[in-house]
Every structure is written in C-alpha cells, then in structure tokens.
Amino acid sequence: AFERRRAVERKHGRISMVAVVGMLVHNAGIELPGSMTLDGSVKFSDISDGFTGLFEVPAFGLAQILLGTGLMELVTWPASDYSGDYGTGYLGQTLEGEELKFKLDMELNQGR
C-alpha cells in the first residue's frame, strides 16, 4: 500500500509541475495561435489568465481535456507501475539502481 501511495505522489507531483509551467507560459503571454472552436468564435488568446479562464473554455474543450487526462492516466502512466519510470527517461538517460532511487527521492523532496 505504501509503494502505491508513493507512486501516486510522484505521478501527481509531475503533473503539478507541468501545470505550473503551463500557467507560467500562459501568464507570460505565450499563447497558441488559432481557435478553440471549429467556427473560430473563441480564440486561445481570448481565454483569461488564472482560474477564471477555466470557465471561458467551451464545454467540448473541457471534455477533451478530461478525456486526454483519463487516457494518459490509464494508458501511459498506469497506476500499477510503481517504478517511477514512465518511458520518458531522465533527460535522455536511463537510470538504474541506487542512482534511480536517489533521483526519485530527490524528486519527491523537491516537489513537497
């Protein structure tokens, strides 16, 4: 049970780090060109910064986000994988043994 909780903590920490980077990029004014809707009525640049922007995303867009997140959770990063290795490597390197344990522990400590 502890190993599963540790794996879930590691996974959620990684997701949180990506979310923070996404928020910082958006708040810096870096946005994708184009539209969020097929008819072009809602552009990416029309979405506000912060939490209020969530309510400006069309319902179909939110459904796509939830579906994509669910697929990532079930297929790419399965809950049964406790190793911390989700096929992405560590900056292009494959770590094993004590070095892998050290990096995973460091990741947990820095993410808290």
N, C-alpha and C positions, 0 to 999 in steps of 0.2 A: 504494500500500500504506500509506503514511503517513497519508493522509487517512482511510482506513478505520479505522486504529488510533485516530486522534484522535476520530472519530465514536463508536467503541465506548467509548472512555474517557469521553467526555461523557455517553453514554447510561447507562453503569454508575454514573457519579457521581451522576446524577439519581436513579436507582433507590436508591442507597445513602442519599441524603439523605431520601427518602421513608421508607425503612425505619427510619432513626434517629428520625424524627418519630413513626412508629407505635410504636416501642419506648418512647419518652418518654411518649407519651399513655397507653399501657397501664400503664407503671410508675407513672404519676400516679393510677391507679385509675379512669380514664375508660374504661368498657367498654360495649359494645353490650348492650342488653337482649335477652333471648331465649336460644335454644338452638342449639347447633352440630349437633344431631342431630334427625331428624324425630320421634323418640319423646320428646324432651326430657330424655334421660338425661345429657347433657353440656351445661352452660350455658357461655356465654362467660366468666362470672365464675369458673368452675371451673378455667380454664387458668392455670397458674403463670406468673410473670414470667420473662423471660430465656430462655435456650436450652433449659432443661428443659421449658418449655411446648410446644415442638415435638413432644415425644414423647407429649403428652397429647391432641393433636388427632387425631380419628379418621382412619383411612386414607382414607376417601372425601373428607374435608375437605382433606387434603393433595393428593389427586388433583385436586380442584377448583382449588386454589391453583396447582399446576403447569400445569394446562390454561389457566387465566386468564393466567398469566405467559407461556406459549407463544404464546397468541393475541395478546397485547399486543406481544410481540417480533416476530411475523411480520406482523401486520396494521397495527397502529397506529404502531409505530416500526420500519419495515423497515431492515435492515442496509444496504440500497443507498442510503439517504438520508443523505448526508454533511453536509447543510446545518445541522443542529442545530435546525431548525425542524420540530417535530412537530405543528404545528397548534394549539399551546396558547398561543402569543403570549408576550409578556413583560409580565406584569401588565396584560393587556388591550391592550398596544401591539404594533404590528408594526414591527420594526426592520429596517433595510437598510443595506448598505454598511459604512462604517467603524464606525458605531455598533454594528451587529450583531457585527462582528468583535471589537470591544473588549469587548462583553458576554460573548461566548463565551470569549474568552481569560481574562477575569476569573473566569468560572465554573470553568474548568479550574484556574486558580491557587488559587482559594479551596477547591476540592474536594480538593486534594492534601494 
